[in-house]
Amino acid sequence: MAGGPPASWFIHELMVAMQRPYYVGLLTAAGLHGASHDQSQEFQVVTDRPIRSITVGRARIRFFASRFVSEVAVTNFKTPTGSMRVSTLETTAIDLVRFAKAAGQLDNVATVIAELASEIDSKKLVVAAKVADDVPNAQRLGFILDRVRARPLAEPLRGWIERQSPKPVPLRSSRRGHDAREDRRWNVLVDQPLDIET
C-alpha cells in the first residue's frame, strides 16, 4: 500500500518503543468490533499521558490520556506483524461516552453503541464502569442504552449507579441542563433528544 502500512501493523511496536501502556480504543476499537457507522479517519489510541498526534505514512494516530489504561479490559487483535491491545466492547462503550467529543459527539456515540449493543455483556459492562469510576458518564451511557432499545443490558449498570448516590447530570456535558427534562431512571437532564441514525 502506498504511503506505508496501516497503523494497526505497527502500533504495538510503537508503544513499546515509547515505553507507554496503551490500548486501541474509541471509534477505532468500535470498528474492529464490527461497527460500520462513521469510521474514524484517525487511529485512536488510549495511553497514560498526553501525547501529540503523529502521522506515519497515511495514518494519523491520535492519543487520549486515561489513568486507567493499565486496568481496563482489553483483548489482543492479530495484525500482519504480531498483535495489538484493543479495548473490549464494554470498555469501548464506556470510553465512547467519556471521550464523546473525539467520537463525533453524543449522537454519533449513540449510533455506534446501537450497532454494538447486542454483543455487549451486561456484567462486564458494570466491571468496565467500576474501573473508569465515572458515574456521570455511566449515567449517560445507561440513558443511551435505553434509547437504543437495550434496556435489559442496562439494568445491572443501573443497579451499580444507584449504589453510588448519583446526582443529576446534563446529557451533553457541554450544556448546563437549564430547561431540561429529567430522565429519573438515570438522573440525566435532557435538553436535546439524541439523534440516532438507523
C-alpha positions as CSV (number, residue, x, y, z in Angstrom):
1,M,0.0,0.0,0.0
2,A,1.3,3.4,-1.0
3,G,2.2,5.6,2.0
4,G,3.2,2.6,4.2
5,P,1.3,0.0,6.1
6,P,-1.8,0.9,8.2
7,A,-1.3,1.9,11.8
8,S,-2.6,-1.4,13.1
9,W,0.6,-3.0,11.7
10,F,3.0,-1.2,14.0
11,I,1.1,0.4,16.8
12,H,2.2,-2.2,19.4
13,E,5.9,-1.8,18.4
14,L,5.5,2.0,18.5
15,M,4.1,2.0,22.0
16,V,6.7,-0.5,23.3
17,A,9.4,1.8,21.8
18,M,7.8,4.8,23.6
19,Q,7.6,2.7,26.8
20,R,3.9,3.6,27.3
21,P,1.0,1.3,28.3
22,Y,-1.8,1.6,25.7
23,Y,-4.8,0.1,24.0
24,V,-6.5,0.9,20.7
25,G,-9.8,2.5,21.6
26,L,-12.9,4.6,20.8
27,L,-14.0,4.6,17.2
28,T,-11.1,2.5,16.0
29,A,-11.9,-0.2,18.5
30,A,-15.6,0.1,17.7
31,G,-14.8,-0.5,14.0
32,L,-12.6,-3.5,14.9
33,H,-15.6,-4.9,16.9
34,G,-17.8,-4.6,13.9
35,A,-19.4,-1.1,14.0
36,S,-19.5,0.3,10.5
37,H,-21.0,3.7,11.1
38,D,-18.9,6.8,10.6
39,Q,-15.4,5.1,10.7
40,S,-12.8,7.5,12.1
41,Q,-10.2,8.9,9.8
42,E,-7.7,8.7,12.6
43,F,-6.3,5.7,14.5
44,Q,-7.3,6.3,18.2
45,V,-5.1,5.1,21.0
46,V,-5.5,5.5,24.7
47,T,-2.4,5.8,26.9
48,D,-1.4,7.1,30.3
49,R,-0.3,10.6,29.5
50,P,-0.9,13.3,26.9
51,I,1.0,12.7,23.6
52,R,0.7,14.8,20.5
53,S,-0.9,13.2,17.4
54,I,1.6,11.8,14.9
55,T,1.3,10.9,11.3
56,V,3.1,7.8,9.9
57,G,2.6,7.4,6.2
58,R,-1.1,7.9,5.6
59,A,-2.0,7.0,9.2
60,R,-2.8,9.8,11.7
61,I,-2.5,8.4,15.2
62,R,-4.3,10.4,17.9
63,F,-3.7,9.7,21.6
64,F,-6.0,10.1,24.6
65,A,-4.9,10.1,28.2
66,S,-6.5,7.9,30.8
67,R,-5.2,7.0,34.2
68,F,-6.9,3.6,34.0
69,V,-5.1,2.5,30.9
70,S,-3.5,-0.5,32.6
71,E,-6.6,-1.6,34.5
72,V,-9.3,-1.7,31.8
73,A,-10.3,-4.9,30.0
74,V,-8.6,-5.4,26.6
75,T,-8.3,-8.1,24.0
76,N,-5.5,-8.9,21.7
77,F,-6.1,-8.5,18.0
78,K,-3.8,-10.1,15.4
79,T,-2.1,-7.9,12.9
80,P,0.2,-8.8,10.0
81,T,3.2,-8.2,12.2
82,G,2.0,-9.5,15.5
83,S,-0.8,-8.2,17.7
84,M,-2.2,-5.1,19.4
85,R,-4.2,-4.4,22.5
86,V,-7.8,-3.3,21.8
87,S,-10.4,-2.3,24.3
88,T,-13.2,-4.8,24.8
89,L,-16.7,-4.0,23.7
90,E,-17.6,-3.0,27.2
91,T,-14.5,-0.7,27.7
92,T,-15.2,0.8,24.3
93,A,-18.7,1.7,25.2
94,I,-17.6,3.4,28.4
95,D,-14.8,5.3,26.6
96,L,-17.0,6.4,23.7
97,V,-19.2,8.3,26.2
98,R,-16.2,9.6,28.2
99,F,-14.5,10.9,25.1
100,A,-17.7,11.8,23.2
101,K,-16.2,14.9,21.5
102,A,-13.5,12.8,19.9
103,A,-16.0,10.2,18.8
104,G,-18.2,12.7,16.8
105,Q,-20.3,13.9,19.8
106,L,-23.0,12.0,21.7
107,D,-25.4,11.5,18.8
108,N,-22.7,9.6,16.9
109,V,-21.7,7.7,20.0
110,A,-25.3,6.6,20.5
111,T,-25.4,5.4,16.8
112,V,-22.2,3.4,17.2
113,I,-23.3,1.9,20.6
114,A,-26.6,0.9,18.9
115,E,-24.6,-1.2,16.5
116,L,-22.5,-2.8,19.2
117,A,-25.2,-3.3,21.9
118,S,-26.3,-6.8,21.0
119,E,-22.7,-8.1,21.6
120,I,-22.1,-6.3,24.9
121,D,-22.0,-8.3,28.1
122,S,-24.0,-6.6,30.9
123,K,-21.9,-7.9,33.8
124,K,-18.6,-6.9,32.0
125,L,-20.1,-3.5,31.4
126,V,-20.5,-2.9,35.1
127,V,-16.9,-4.0,35.7
128,A,-15.8,-1.5,33.0
129,A,-17.8,1.2,34.6
130,K,-16.3,0.5,38.0
131,V,-12.8,0.7,36.6
132,A,-13.4,4.0,35.0
133,D,-15.1,5.3,38.2
134,D,-17.0,7.9,36.2
135,V,-20.6,7.9,37.5
136,P,-21.9,10.8,35.4
137,N,-20.8,9.2,32.1
138,A,-22.1,5.8,33.3
139,Q,-25.5,7.6,33.7
140,R,-25.2,9.0,30.2
141,L,-24.3,5.5,28.8
142,G,-27.3,4.0,30.6
143,F,-29.6,6.6,29.1
144,I,-28.2,5.9,25.7
145,L,-28.7,2.1,26.1
146,D,-32.4,2.7,26.9
147,R,-32.7,4.9,23.8
148,V,-31.2,2.2,21.5
149,R,-33.6,-0.4,22.9
150,A,-31.0,-2.2,25.0
151,R,-32.7,-1.7,28.4
152,P,-32.1,-5.3,29.7
153,L,-28.4,-4.7,29.0
154,A,-28.5,-1.5,31.1
155,E,-30.2,-3.0,34.2
156,P,-27.0,-4.2,36.0
157,L,-25.4,-0.8,35.2
158,R,-28.3,1.0,36.7
159,G,-28.1,-1.1,39.9
160,W,-24.4,-0.1,40.3
161,I,-25.1,3.6,39.6
162,E,-27.9,3.7,42.2
163,R,-25.5,2.5,44.8
164,Q,-23.2,5.5,44.0
165,S,-25.8,8.0,45.0
166,P,-25.8,9.7,41.6
167,K,-26.6,13.4,41.1
168,P,-28.4,14.8,38.1
169,V,-26.2,15.4,35.2
170,P,-26.8,17.0,31.8
171,L,-27.0,14.6,28.9
172,R,-24.5,16.6,26.9
173,S,-21.7,17.5,29.3
174,S,-21.1,20.9,27.5
175,R,-24.6,22.1,28.4
176,R,-25.8,23.2,31.8
177,G,-29.2,21.5,31.6
178,H,-31.4,24.6,32.0
179,D,-35.0,24.0,31.0
180,A,-34.2,20.3,30.6
181,R,-36.4,17.3,31.2
182,E,-35.1,15.0,33.8
183,D,-35.0,11.3,33.0
184,R,-35.5,10.0,36.5
185,R,-34.4,6.5,35.7
186,W,-30.8,7.7,35.0
187,N,-30.9,11.2,36.7
188,V,-30.0,12.7,33.3
189,L,-31.1,16.1,32.3
190,V,-32.2,16.1,28.6
191,D,-32.5,19.4,26.9
192,Q,-32.0,18.0,23.4
193,P,-33.0,14.5,22.4
194,L,-30.5,12.1,20.9
195,D,-30.5,12.0,17.1
196,I,-29.6,8.3,16.4
197,E,-29.0,7.1,12.8
198,T,-30.5,3.8,11.9
